[in-house]
Structures are given as structure tokens and as C-alpha cells.
């Protein structure tokens, strides 16, 4: 297996103080956190940083690790010395507390699996059974897919541990069923599609965090859909029935007479599916013709004169 230089991973010197190690970890964890990082290998780097911090934050683990000295370089083939046996007290907290996170083989060969002691050598070098890690990636869908449901193919990258105990990003194609009514920020769970388990244990699950792409007409706010609808001045003034686009197709909408720009009308149940379904809100925007012919201009001037006369009568 390959030797892991935890000091190099955290970008700190070997004599770094605990507070420097903690600051380095926080900086790198923020940089590579999968929820915010744009780095292609963010999740893999994030796990490496967490593993390094798990060792260097603990005085006993760090002391044991430092026994190997500075001559070991990252990537060198490594086997613990014969009869290796360390003693330390686990803190039982931190990013790996509680189990469920995949350690590299290098970590487990020194410190055992998870929160236990150094027991890796007493039990031999055989692989321990442990469920695979859950993974989470972001997928981008169209608003229409959220409304109607769909089956789509996505190219995703999930972390895995190779035979050398190194974290790698694995790219693959995955066919995903998009359920009706799924919203921005929600997660779709796909059982058994996370990291591969060890020692014959089950694989983890894959969570797809939904990102809804902007739509040229509609805006989703929760389950509700919002639309700005241009209408002609006479339609707003007189009150007319107009066709309004919705995700389910065009519907008729009655505009109340005397409506003005900014007025909002509701189409009940025309938002995203759910229990209850969302609504669609239509905001009117009065559309004034850019080019007026002589007849149209005369009509507008007549309306202007009538409005002015009405105001004069009021005073």
C-alpha cells in the first residue's frame, strides 16, 4: 500500500502546533467541501483532508505516526514494521467519529477500523467487512422534468477506494428516474450505488442533490410557479380572457377589467405536483406598442383627452 504523508495533505510542517493543524484543516475542509467546492476531485480531496486531520489532531495517533520519520514520502510502497503494535487513547469524536466513513488501508493498517485501537495487526491484514460510504453528487434537471417526472442519464463521479487503499474518483453513466414534484435542493436516494463495501459488505447509497436549471418563462419558488404575462392595454382595461402558458399546457385566464401592471392572479393547482400541489401565479405586465400607426395614435390621444377632461371635472 502507499504511504500517506498527512503533513503534506494538510500542508503543514512536521513540527506544526495543534492550533496550526486545526486552522489548516478548517481552511482545506472549506475549500474542498463537496457542497461548495467547484473542484473536480473535491469529494476525494475532502476525505483525504479529514483522514489526515483524524490522525494529526490526536496526540497519541500523531506520536505513533511520527515514529516512521520524515524519510517516508507520499506514494512510497509501505508496510508496517514486523510486530508493529501501538497504544493510544481514541478521542471518539471528530470527523470520523461514529463510523460510516471509509478509511484508507494505510490508516486502518496503523490505527484499526474506525474508533477502535491499533488492532489492525493483531487481527492480521485481512479486509474487515464494513458497509460502503454513502455518496452525494449534484444533478441538474429541467423544470419540466420536475413537473412531469422523467428518466434521464447522468454522468457522475463518486469516490471509491482502490486496491492500494487510495481514494479515487470513478466516473460512470447512471440512468435516474426523476420523480414528479421534486424541488430544488431535495435529494433522490439510489440504494446501493454509493461506495463499494469492504469484505463483502453492502455498498453505500447514492444521494442526488437536485439543481433545477433556470427556465426562460417560469420561476419555481417551492412548489409554486411564477410567470410574468405581457398583456395589451385594452385587455387590462376592458377585462378579457387570454391564453396563459403553464407547465401542463396553455389555459384560459380571465383578466379583471381595470387591471394594472403588477397585478397578480392565481391559477390554483397549476404549480408542481405534491400534496397539496403548488399554484401558478401570473403577474400582469401591460405591453405598450412600440410603433403606433396614425389611427392608433389618434385613439390614444382621444383617451388622453378624455382622461384629462375627467381630472378637470374632479377639480
Beta strands, then each sheet from edge to edge (+ up, - down):
strand 1: 135-141
strand 2: 150-161
strand 3: 167-178
strand 4: 187-190
strand 5: 206-212
strand 6: 218-221
strand 7: 224-232
strand 8: 241-244
strand 9: 251-254
strand 10: 264-267
strand 11: 280-287
sheet 1: 1+ 5+ 4-
sheet 2: 2+ 3-
sheet 3: 6+ 7- 11- 10+
sheet 4: 8+ 9-
end
